[in-house]
Amino acid sequence: MMQAGIPQYAWGQCVQAARDLYNDGSYPDQPLDALLVRSGEAGEVVQVGQHADSGLVIYMVEFALHRVVGCFEQELTPGQSNGGAQ
């Protein structure tokens, strides 16, 4: 269950995708439901915010190829701090 609260991850922190992440329409140049990020892929948190209505924490994470994807906490796990996204 997703809850509002204090962010678990900080700007600049290395994280990994906890599951495959698919296009929800945020990337109009990609088909809907196209695979954007594979589970385990490393990235770096580049912005932390909250959804205006629900207060849920949302992370903008830069993964490989400079692909920035919005993620909920449940979609991320702590990563190893060895350089972040490439």
N, CA, C and O atoms as a printed pandas DataFrame, in Angstrom:
     atom_number atom_name residue_name chain_id  residue_number  x_coord  y_coord  z_coord
0              1         N          MET        A               1    0.839   -1.190    0.000
1              2        CA          MET        A               1    0.000    0.000    0.000
2              3         C          MET        A               1    0.881    1.250    0.000
3              4         O          MET        A               1    1.815    1.349    0.796
4              5         N          MET        A               2    0.594    2.189   -0.875
5              6        CA          MET        A               2    1.371    3.412   -0.959
6              7         C          MET        A               2    0.845    4.412    0.056
7              8         O          MET        A               2   -0.364    4.590    0.204
8              9         N          GLN        A               3    1.778    5.069    0.758
9             10        CA          GLN        A               3    1.401    6.031    1.772
10            11         C          GLN        A               3    2.170    7.324    1.572
11            12         O          GLN        A               3    3.286    7.336    1.052
12            13         N          ALA        A               4    1.538    8.423    2.004
13            14        CA          ALA        A               4    2.232    9.700    2.015
14            15         C          ALA        A               4    3.214    9.683    3.172
15            16         O          ALA        A               4    3.030    8.933    4.131
16            17         N          GLY        A               5    4.243   10.492    3.096
17            18        CA          GLY        A               5    5.175   10.542    4.211
18            19         C          GLY        A               5    6.512   11.118    3.837
19            20         O          GLY        A               5    6.660   11.817    2.834
20            21         N          ILE        A               6    7.478   10.809    4.665
21            22        CA          ILE        A               6    8.844   11.293    4.493
22            23         C          ILE        A               6    9.526   10.455    3.414
23            24         O          ILE        A               6    9.449    9.227    3.449
24            25         N          PRO        A               7   10.188   11.098    2.461
25            26        CA          PRO        A               7   10.863   10.351    1.393
26            27         C          PRO        A               7   11.941    9.417    1.944
27            28         O          PRO        A               7   12.697    9.782    2.844
28            29         N          GLN        A               8   11.995    8.219    1.394
29            30        CA          GLN        A               8   12.998    7.230    1.781
30            31         C          GLN        A               8   14.326    7.485    1.063
31            32         O          GLN        A               8   15.390    7.148    1.581
32            33         N          TYR        A               9   14.257    8.078   -0.121
33            34        CA          TYR        A               9   15.450    8.325   -0.923
34            35         C          TYR        A               9   15.652    9.829   -1.091
35            36         O          TYR        A               9   14.696   10.602   -1.044
36            37         N          ALA        A              10   16.915   10.235   -1.288
37            38        CA          ALA        A              10   17.260   11.649   -1.404
38            39         C          ALA        A              10   17.803   11.957   -2.795
39            40         O          ALA        A              10   18.229   11.065   -3.528
40            41         N          TRP        A              11   17.776   13.242   -3.139
41            42        CA          TRP        A              11   18.349   13.700   -4.394
42            43         C          TRP        A              11   19.801   13.237   -4.471
43            44         O          TRP        A              11   20.545   13.360   -3.498
44            45         N          GLY        A              12   20.202   12.710   -5.615
45            46        CA          GLY        A              12   21.562   12.249   -5.834
46            47         C          GLY        A              12   21.822   10.820   -5.393
47            48         O          GLY        A              12   22.901   10.287   -5.650
48            49         N          GLN        A              13   20.864   10.191   -4.738
49            50        CA          GLN        A              13   21.052    8.839   -4.232
50            51         C          GLN        A              13   20.930    7.817   -5.357
51            52         O          GLN        A              13   20.078    7.942   -6.237
52            53         N          CYS        A              14   21.794    6.803   -5.316
53            54        CA          CYS        A              14   21.731    5.706   -6.274
54            55         C          CYS        A              14   20.638    4.737   -5.845
55            56         O          CYS        A              14   20.543    4.370   -4.674
56            57         N          VAL        A              15   19.816    4.329   -6.803
57            58        CA          VAL        A              15   18.725    3.392   -6.565
58            59         C          VAL        A              15   18.704    2.371   -7.693
59            60         O          VAL        A              15   19.414    2.513   -8.688
60            61         N          GLN        A              16   17.878    1.336   -7.526
61            62        CA          GLN        A              16   17.655    0.355   -8.575
62            63         C          GLN        A              16   16.158    0.160   -8.748
63            64         O          GLN        A              16   15.389    0.307   -7.798
64            65         N          ALA        A              17   15.753   -0.168   -9.957
65            66        CA          ALA        A              17   14.354   -0.488  -10.205
66            67         C          ALA        A              17   14.035   -1.814   -9.525
67            68         O          ALA        A              17   14.727   -2.808   -9.746
68            69         N          ALA        A              18   12.996   -1.834   -8.702
69            70        CA          ALA        A              18   12.602   -3.041   -7.987
70            71         C          ALA        A              18   11.791   -3.980   -8.880
71            72         O          ALA        A              18   11.622   -5.158   -8.567
72            73         N          ARG        A              19   11.301   -3.450   -9.980
73            74        CA          ARG        A              19   10.502   -4.239  -10.929
74            75         C          ARG        A              19   10.648   -3.594  -12.303
75            76         O          ARG        A              19   11.167   -2.484  -12.419
76            77         N          ASP        A              20   10.201   -4.274  -13.323
77            78        CA          ASP        A              20   10.191   -3.687  -14.656
78            79         C          ASP        A              20    9.253   -2.477  -14.633
79            80         O          ASP        A              20    8.181   -2.527  -14.030
80            81         N          LEU        A              21    9.661   -1.398  -15.289
81            82        CA          LEU        A              21    8.858   -0.174  -15.354
82            83         C          LEU        A              21    8.416    0.042  -16.799
83            84         O          LEU        A              21    9.228    0.036  -17.724
84            85         N          TYR        A              22    7.111    0.233  -16.968
85            86        CA          TYR        A              22    6.509    0.342  -18.296
86            87         C          TYR        A              22    5.961    1.743  -18.541
87            88         O          TYR        A              22    5.627    2.464  -17.601
88            89         N          ASN        A              23    5.874    2.113  -19.797
89            90        CA          ASN        A              23    5.349    3.418  -20.192
90            91         C          ASN        A              23    3.866    3.532  -19.843
91            92         O          ASN        A              23    3.049    2.722  -20.281
92            93         N          ASP        A              24    3.533    4.544  -19.052
93            94        CA          ASP        A              24    2.136    4.811  -18.686
94            95         C          ASP        A              24    1.556    5.945  -19.523
95            96         O          ASP        A              24    0.481    6.468  -19.231
96            97         N          GLY        A              25    2.286    6.309  -20.561
97            98        CA          GLY        A              25    1.877    7.426  -21.402
98            99         C          GLY        A              25    2.787    8.631  -21.238
99           100         O          GLY        A              25    2.648    9.619  -21.960
100          101         N          SER        A              26    3.712    8.558  -20.299
101          102        CA          SER        A              26    4.642    9.662  -20.048
102          103         C          SER        A              26    5.635    9.859  -21.187
103          104         O          SER        A              26    6.175   10.952  -21.361
104          105         N          TYR        A              27    5.876    8.805  -21.961
105          106        CA          TYR        A              27    6.773    8.878  -23.111
106          107         C          TYR        A              27    5.935    8.700  -24.376
107          108         O          TYR        A              27    5.757    7.574  -24.842
108          109         N          PRO        A              28    5.412    9.807  -24.945
109          110        CA          PRO        A              28    4.530    9.694  -26.107
110          111         C          PRO        A              28    5.201    9.127  -27.349
111          112         O          PRO        A              28    4.519    8.674  -28.269
112          113         N          ASP        A              29    6.550    9.148  -27.388
113          114        CA          ASP        A              29    7.255    8.598  -28.545
114          115         C          ASP        A              29    7.435    7.086  -28.443
115          116         O          ASP        A              29    7.956    6.457  -29.365
116          117         N          GLN        A              30    7.005    6.501  -27.322
117          118        CA          GLN        A              30    7.084    5.063  -27.100
118          119         C          GLN        A              30    5.661    4.495  -27.012
119          120         O          GLN        A              30    4.747    5.195  -26.576
120          121         N          PRO        A              31    5.467    3.245  -27.418
121          122        CA          PRO        A              31    4.133    2.645  -27.297
122          123         C          PRO        A              31    3.695    2.574  -25.828
123          124         O          PRO        A              31    4.525    2.422  -24.931
124          125         N          LEU        A              32    2.413    2.683  -25.599
125          126        CA          LEU        A              32    1.863    2.514  -24.270
126          127         C          LEU        A              32    2.230    1.116  -23.782
127          128         O          LEU        A              32    2.119    0.148  -24.535
128          129         N          ASP        A              33    2.659    1.007  -22.547
129          130        CA          ASP        A              33    3.084   -0.253  -21.920
130          131         C          ASP        A              33    4.422   -0.774  -22.435
131          132         O          ASP        A              33    4.767   -1.925  -22.170
132          133         N          ALA        A              34    5.186    0.043  -23.167
133          134        CA          ALA        A              34    6.531   -0.362  -23.596
134          135         C          ALA        A              34    7.441   -0.423  -22.373
135          136         O          ALA        A              34    7.312    0.393  -21.460
136          137         N          LEU        A              35    8.349   -1.375  -22.352
137          138        CA          LEU        A              35    9.312   -1.508  -21.260
138          139         C          LEU        A              35   10.291   -0.340  -21.314
139          140         O          LEU        A              35   10.974   -0.144  -22.319
140          141         N          LEU        A              36   10.359    0.437  -20.229
141          142        CA          LEU        A              36   11.271    1.578  -20.161
142          143         C          LEU        A              36   12.540    1.234  -19.381
143          144         O          LEU        A              36   13.641    1.628  -19.765
144          145         N          VAL        A              37   12.374    0.493  -18.279
145          146        CA          VAL        A              37   13.488    0.178  -17.394
146          147         C          VAL        A              37   13.313   -1.258  -16.908
147          148         O          VAL        A              37   12.226   -1.650  -16.484
148          149         N          ARG        A              38   14.385   -2.032  -16.974
149          150        CA          ARG        A              38   14.341   -3.418  -16.491
150          151         C          ARG        A              38   14.595   -3.463  -14.980
151          152         O          ARG        A              38   15.325   -2.636  -14.433
152          153         N          SER        A              39   13.984   -4.437  -14.327
153          154        CA          SER        A              39   14.205   -4.670  -12.907
154          155         C          SER        A              39   15.700   -4.814  -12.642
155          156         O          SER        A              39   16.396   -5.529  -13.363
156          157         N          GLY        A              40   16.192   -4.135  -11.610
157          158        CA          GLY        A              40   17.609   -4.198  -11.259
158          159         C          GLY        A              40   18.464   -3.126  -11.892
159          160         O          GLY        A              40   19.615   -2.938  -11.498
160          161         N          GLU        A              41   17.911   -2.406  -12.884
161          162        CA          GLU        A              41   18.693   -1.357  -13.544
162          163         C          GLU        A              41   18.964   -0.213  -12.570
163          164         O          GLU        A              41   18.065    0.225  -11.852
164          165         N          ALA        A              42   20.196    0.263  -12.548
165          166        CA          ALA        A              42   20.605    1.332  -11.644
166          167         C          ALA        A              42   20.239    2.700  -12.196
167          168         O          ALA        A              42   20.203    2.913  -13.408
168          169         N          GLY        A              43   19.969    3.617  -11.283
169          170        CA          GLY        A              43   19.671    4.997  -11.644
170          171         C          GLY        A              43   20.016    5.919  -10.496
171          172         O          GLY        A              43   20.481    5.479   -9.445
172          173         N          GLU        A              44   19.785    7.193  -10.707
173          174        CA          GLU        A              44   20.074    8.218   -9.702
174          175         C          GLU        A              44   18.851    9.109   -9.532
175          176         O          GLU        A              44   18.263    9.561  -10.514
176          177         N          VAL        A              45   18.473    9.358   -8.285
177          178        CA          VAL        A              45   17.356   10.252   -7.993
178          179         C          VAL        A              45   17.763   11.667   -8.373
179          180         O          VAL        A              45   18.759   12.186   -7.869
180          181         N          VAL        A              46   16.988   12.298   -9.270
181          182        CA          VAL        A              46   17.303   13.657   -9.708
182          183         C          VAL        A              46   16.284   14.677   -9.203
183          184         O          VAL        A              46   16.499   15.884   -9.312
184          185         N          GLN        A              47   15.175   14.188   -8.651
185          186        CA          GLN        A              47   14.174   15.086   -8.072
186          187         C          GLN        A              47   13.262   14.266   -7.169
187          188         O          GLN        A              47   12.961   13.106   -7.452
188          189         N          VAL        A              48   12.825   14.895   -6.068
189          190        CA          VAL        A              48   11.889   14.263   -5.139
190          191         C          VAL        A              48   10.713   15.216   -4.969
191          192         O          VAL        A              48   10.899   16.410   -4.732
192          193         N          GLY        A              49    9.509   14.683   -5.091
193          194        CA          GLY        A              49    8.326   15.518   -4.941
194          195         C          GLY        A              49    7.180   14.725   -4.355
195          196         O          GLY        A              49    7.329   13.556   -4.000
196          197         N          GLN        A              50    6.029   15.379   -4.257
197          198        CA          GLN        A              50    4.830   14.725   -3.756
198          199         C          GLN        A              50    3.672   15.016   -4.696
199          200         O          GLN        A              50    3.559   16.114   -5.240
200          201         N          HIS        A              51    2.817   14.022   -4.879
201          202        CA          HIS        A              51    1.610   14.188   -5.674
202          203         C          HIS        A              51    0.714   15.189   -4.952
203          204         O          HIS        A              51    0.477   15.052   -3.752
204          205         N          ALA        A              52    0.220   16.181   -5.661
205          206        CA          ALA        A              52   -0.541   17.276   -5.048
206          207         C          ALA        A              52   -1.778   16.806   -4.292
207          208         O          ALA        A              52   -2.059   17.316   -3.207
208          209         N          ASP        A              53   -2.518   15.855   -4.832
209          210        CA          ASP        A              53   -3.762   15.426   -4.195
210          211         C          ASP        A              53   -3.551   14.370   -3.114
211          212         O          ASP        A              53   -4.121   14.473   -2.028
212          213         N          SER        A              54   -2.744   13.364   -3.402
213          214        CA          SER        A              54   -2.593   12.240   -2.471
214          215         C          SER        A              54   -1.447   12.423   -1.479
215          216         O          SER        A              54   -1.446   11.811   -0.411
216          217         N          GLY        A              55   -0.479   13.259   -1.825
217          218        CA          GLY        A              55    0.686   13.436   -0.962
218          219         C          GLY        A              55    1.708   12.317   -1.100
219          220         O          GLY        A              55    2.693   12.295   -0.363
220          221         N          LEU        A              56    1.494   11.378   -2.038
221          222        CA          LEU        A              56    2.448   10.296   -2.234
222          223         C          LEU        A              56    3.778   10.840   -2.731
223          224         O          LEU        A              56    3.817   11.755   -3.554
224          225         N          VAL        A              57    4.862   10.271   -2.227
225          226        CA          VAL        A              57    6.198   10.667   -2.664
226          227         C          VAL        A              57    6.445   10.093   -4.055
227          228         O          VAL        A              57    6.190    8.916   -4.311
228          229         N          ILE        A              58    6.945   10.944   -4.946
229          230        CA          ILE        A              58    7.285   10.541   -6.305
230          231         C          ILE        A              58    8.728   10.948   -6.573
231          232         O          ILE        A              58    9.137   12.069   -6.269
232          233         N          TYR        A              59    9.485   10.032   -7.138
233          234        CA          TYR        A              59   10.897   10.272   -7.451
234          235         C          TYR        A              59   11.074   10.336   -8.951
235          236         O          TYR        A              59   10.537    9.503   -9.680
236          237         N          MET        A              60   11.819   11.315   -9.414
237          238        CA          MET        A              60   12.265   11.348  -10.793
238          239         C          MET        A              60   13.650   10.716  -10.775
239          240         O          MET        A              60   14.566   11.223  -10.128
240          241         N          VAL        A              61   13.794    9.607  -11.490
241          242        CA          VAL        A              61   15.039    8.839  -11.478
242          243         C          VAL        A              61   15.611    8.792  -12.881
243          244         O          VAL        A              61   14.919    8.445  -13.838
244          245         N          GLU        A              62   16.889    9.148  -12.995
245          246        CA          GLU        A              62   17.572    9.069  -14.284
246          247         C          GLU        A              62   18.241    7.709  -14.398
247          248         O          GLU        A              62   19.149    7.374  -13.637
248          249         N          PHE        A              63   17.769    6.935  -15.370
249          250        CA          PHE        A              63   18.340    5.627  -15.651
250          251         C          PHE        A              63   19.259    5.742  -16.859
251          252         O          PHE        A              63   19.557    6.854  -17.295
252          253         N          ALA        A              64   19.709    4.635  -17.403
253          254        CA          ALA        A              64   20.611    4.620  -18.555
254          255         C          ALA        A              64   20.035    5.423  -19.714
255          256         O          ALA        A              64   18.822    5.600  -19.826
256          257         N          LEU        A              65   20.913    5.896  -20.558
257          258        CA          LEU        A              65   20.556    6.669  -21.743
258          259         C          LEU        A              65   19.813    7.957  -21.396
259          260         O          LEU        A              65   19.041    8.466  -22.209
260          261         N          HIS        A              66   20.042    8.480  -20.201
261          262        CA          HIS        A              66   19.440    9.734  -19.722
262          263         C          HIS        A              66   17.918    9.675  -19.712
263          264         O          HIS        A              66   17.251   10.695  -19.880
264          265         N          ARG        A              67   17.377    8.490  -19.517
265          266        CA          ARG        A              67   15.920    8.320  -19.456
266          267         C          ARG        A              67   15.463    8.597  -18.023
267          268         O          ARG        A              67   15.832    7.882  -17.092
268          269         N          VAL        A              68   14.657    9.643  -17.864
269          270        CA          VAL        A              68   14.142   10.019  -16.548
270          271         C          VAL        A              68   12.714    9.481  -16.422
271          272         O          VAL        A              68   11.854    9.755  -17.259
272          273         N          VAL        A              69   12.483    8.708  -15.352
273          274        CA          VAL        A              69   11.202    8.045  -15.142
274          275         C          VAL        A              69   10.684    8.394  -13.756
275          276         O          VAL        A              69   11.441    8.367  -12.786
276          277         N          GLY        A              70    9.405    8.723  -13.654
277          278        CA          GLY        A              70    8.771    8.958  -12.371
278          279         C          GLY        A              70    8.478    7.630  -11.689
279          280         O          GLY        A              70    7.905    6.731  -12.305
280          281         N          CYS        A              71    8.869    7.495  -10.412
281          282        CA          CYS        A              71    8.731    6.225   -9.690
282          283         C          CYS        A              71    8.152    6.451   -8.302
283          284         O          CYS        A              71    8.417    7.470   -7.664
284          285         N          PHE        A              72    7.361    5.491   -7.841
285          286        CA          PHE        A              72    6.927    5.448   -6.453
286          287         C          PHE        A              72    7.974    4.684   -5.650
287          288         O          PHE        A              72    8.762    3.932   -6.224
288          289         N          GLU        A              73    7.994    4.866   -4.323
289          290        CA          GLU        A              73    8.974    4.187   -3.472
290          291         C          GLU        A              73    8.966    2.675   -3.670
291          292         O          GLU        A              73   10.022    2.042   -3.655
292          293         N          GLN        A              74    7.785    2.095   -3.856
293          294        CA          GLN        A              74    7.672    0.649   -3.998
294          295         C          GLN        A              74    8.335    0.137   -5.272
295          296         O          GLN        A              74    8.585   -1.061   -5.406
296          297         N          GLU        A              75    8.618    1.034   -6.200
297          298        CA          GLU        A              75    9.243    0.641   -7.461
298          299         C          GLU        A              75   10.762    0.747   -7.412
299          300         O          GLU        A              75   11.434    0.491   -8.411
300          301         N          LEU        A              76   11.314    1.128   -6.240
301          302        CA          LEU        A              76   12.746    1.343   -6.102
302          303         C          LEU        A              76   13.313    0.568   -4.921
303          304         O          LEU        A              76   12.605    0.254   -3.964
304          305         N          THR        A              77   14.612    0.265   -5.009
305          306        CA          THR        A              77   15.367   -0.282   -3.892
306          307         C          THR        A              77   16.668    0.500   -3.822
307          308         O          THR        A              77   17.083    1.091   -4.819
308          309         N          PRO        A              78   17.329    0.516   -2.655
309          310        CA          PRO        A              78   18.608    1.220   -2.561
310          311         C          PRO        A              78   19.613    0.621   -3.536
311          312         O          PRO        A              78   19.666   -0.596   -3.715
312          313         N          GLY        A              79   20.400    1.474   -4.159
313          314        CA          GLY        A              79   21.407    1.020   -5.099
314          315         C          GLY        A              79   22.790    1.139   -4.506
315          316         O          GLY        A              79   22.966    1.628   -3.389
316          317         N          GLN        A              80   23.769    0.688   -5.265
317          318        CA          GLN        A              80   25.155    0.810   -4.850
318          319         C          GLN        A              80   25.689    2.136   -5.352
319          320         O          GLN        A              80   25.435    2.513   -6.496
320          321         N          SER        A              81   26.416    2.839   -4.522
321          322        CA          SER        A              81   26.916    4.165   -4.891
322          323         C          SER        A              81   28.223    4.060   -5.659
323          324         O          SER        A              81   29.300    4.356   -5.141
324          325         N          ASN        A              82   28.096    3.625   -6.921
325          326        CA          ASN        A              82   29.292    3.498   -7.770
326          327         C          ASN        A              82   29.159    4.296   -9.049
327          328         O          ASN        A              82   29.539    3.826  -10.122
328          329         N          GLY        A              83   28.618    5.509   -8.944
329          330        CA          GLY        A              83   28.585    6.373  -10.112
330          331         C          GLY        A              83   27.223    6.736  -10.620
331          332         O          GLY        A              83   27.116    7.669  -11.415
332          333         N          GLY        A              84   26.166    6.058  -10.212
333          334        CA          GLY        A              84   24.820    6.433  -10.649
334          335         C          GLY        A              84   24.555    6.118  -12.093
335          336         O          GLY        A              84   25.168    5.220  -12.671
336          337         N          ALA        A              85   23.626    6.871  -12.686
337          338        CA          ALA        A              85   23.213    6.641  -14.074
338          339         C          ALA        A              85   24.325    7.044  -15.027
339          340         O          ALA        A              85   25.082    7.973  -14.748
340          341         N          GLN        A              86   24.422    6.366  -16.120
341          342        CA          GLN        A              86   25.440    6.655  -17.142
342          343         C          GLN        A              86   24.800    7.329  -18.309
343          344         O          GLN        A              86   25.480    7.659  -19.281
